[in-house]
Amino acid sequence: MSYVYSFEAKIMKYGGGRYIIYPPKKYQEKLRKHHGKRVKVIVIIEPG
């Protein structure tokens, strides 16, 4: 079964030259059950 979540997120520096995508709080609980799983991510950055 596939799950699709669509939201705006912040890209934050995590340390050691790594960056993370930080989802809004209302999605954090939904995503928690998928912790450790590999996911596919599409990033769209709009100009401006």
C-alpha positions, 0 to 999 in steps of 0.5 A: 500500500502506498501513502502520499503526503503533500505539505510545505516544509523547511529545509534545515541544516542538521550538522556535519554538512547534512540537511533535513526536510522538516515537516509541519507539526500536523504531519509529524505524528502521521509520519512517525509510523514510517520512521526508518523507512526509505521514502521517495521525495520530490522537492519543488522550489518555486522562485521568489 
